[in-house]
Amino acid sequence: MAAGVEVRGRLATVYEALEDKDKTEGRGGSISLGYFTEENDAKMAARGKGPMGTDGQVHSYPAIVQDNGNAYILLSNQPVYVAGSYKEGVRARGLAKLDEEERRALGH
């Protein structure tokens, strides 16, 4: 997004859950598991995702969150989707794996 572009939404804190790539020593960097509006949901997503079964990291960022679920992390120009809750995120990822007929059968 270019500087000076108006973004409407509410100011909030978003939380990113991270999973370590190297489960033995934690030296391989990390993978983003998603962004959440609730810190506890991010912690749930990161549970057991660190080295040797420890919890993965959770980072917090100030952001502008829009009603459609998009968020703009301040000091970043990359929009991210923010899950309303951990369960909603898991549900959305599960539904995304289904084809149109399967989603219709489930009423979506």
Secondary structure, 3 states (H helix, E strand, C coil): CCCCCCCCCEEEEEEEEEEECCCCCCCCCEEEEEEECCHHHHHHHHCCCCHHHCCCCEEEEEEEECCCCEEEECCCCCEEEEECCHHHHHHHHHHHCCCHHHHHHCCC
